[in-house]
Amino acid sequence: MVEMLVLFSQQWCSSLYICNGLLQTLSEDTHSQLKKNVYENYGQFMTTAKEIEFLESEMYQLSHMITEQRNTLQKMAETSILGDKVRREHFY
């Protein structure tokens, strides 16, 4: 019985050693592939980041323009042709 346990433990340790080696190899391969993909896609990432920055700037400008237009329209709506103030409650 003891001999069977020793044999089993030796085989088990051998299997663990093999699995550990396979995991190490897979880890290294995955690391290499990830590094390669980062280098290959870096240019595209930078281009996309610049496009996003440009679009954010345009969105900010549009928001500012819309606010100015809204304020102008409110002022126009509040003033009648005769120059007197119109009640605001009708315009919101």
N, C-alpha and C positions, 0 to 999 in steps of 0.2 A: 504494500500500500504506500509506504514512504517513497519507494522508487518511482511509483506512478505520479506522486505529487511533485517530485523533483523533475521528472520528465515533462510534466504539464507546465510547471513554472518556467522551465528552460524554453519551451516552445512559446509560451505566452510572452516572455521577455523578448524573444527573438521576433515575434510578431509586432510587439510594441516598437522595437528598434526599427523594423522595416517601415511601419506606419509613420513613425517620427521622421524618418528619412524622406518618405513620400510627401509628407506635409511640408517639410522644409523646402523641398524642390518646388512644390506648388506655390508656396509663399514667395520664393525668389522669382519664379516665372511671372506670377501676378504682379509683383513689384516692378519688374522690368517692363511688362506690357503697359501698366499704368503710366510709368515714366515716359514711355514712348508715345502714348496717346496724348499726354500733356504737352510734350514738345511739338507733336504734329498739329495740335489744335490751338496752340498759343496765339498764333496770328489771327485766327478766326475769333478767338475769345476777345482779343484786344479790339478788333474791328467792331464787334458787337457791343462791347463796353462803350466805345466812342459814339456809336449810333444811339445807344440808350441815353448817354449824357446829352447829346444833341436834342433828342426828343423831349427829355425833361426840360431843357431850356425853352423849347418851343411851347410846351404845355404851360410853363410859367408865364410866358409872354401872352399866350392866348387868354389865360385866366385874368391877367392884368387888363387886357383889352376889353374883355367881357364886363369886368367890374366898372371900367370907365364908361362903357356904353350904357350899362344899367343906370349908373348915376346920372348921366346926361339925359336919358329918357325920363327918369324920375323928375328931374328939374324941369324938363319941358312939360311934363304932364301936370306939374304943380302950378304952372304959370299959364294964365289964360292970355288971349290975344290982347286984352285990355290992360294987362300987366298986374292984375290983382291975383292974389293967391287962391288956388282951388283946394278944396278939402282933400286931404291925402287918403282918406279911408276908401275911396273908390278905386285906387290904383294898386292895391296890394292883394 
